[in-house]
Amino acid sequence: MISKALVAASTKPVILSILASGEKYGYLIIQHVTEISGGSLEWSEGMLYPVLHRMEKDGFILSQWRISENGRKRKYYSLTALGRAELEKEREEWTAVHGLLSRLWNPVSAPD
């Protein structure tokens, strides 16, 4: 299981990445995270919705209430232009961190 601190730190880039493929409602985001992570990340609605509200306040996403295919009223979330720019920034930062950790954990041995 992934630590709570790492889950919290990765929430924004994960949400932005998921919404980059198109709008989704909250429960679908939770299902997507569980599926893509192979169950190693398990989000709850109580964790997700405050993050979505903060991201909307920050201008990274927009929400819109709509009626779904099954007739239920759902709030759909989508990326804004600012959100796409933030996703690129997050991607660069996480790639740099990943590269650093990869070099630390798998050092290239120096020639003899």
C-alpha positions, 0 to 999 in steps of 0.5 A: 500500500502507498503511504498517505503522504505520497497519495496526498502529494500525487493527487493533483497530478493524478486528477489532472492526468485523468481529466486530460482524456476527457470530462469525468464525474467524481466516482468515475475518477475514483474507479479509474485511479483504483483500476490504473493503480492495480488497487494500490491507490484507493481513494474515497469520496471524502478525500477526492471532493475537497481536492476537486473543489480546491482545484476548481477554486484554483482555476485548474478544472471546471464543473458542470451538473448534468444528467447522466445516461442512467438519469442521475444528476452528476457533477462532471469535471473538466480541465481548463487551459490553466489546468493543462498548463499545470498538468505539464508543470506537474509532469516535468516536476514528477519526471525530475523526481522520478529521474533522481530516485532512479539514479539513486536507486539504480546507480550506473557503476563506474568503469574499473 
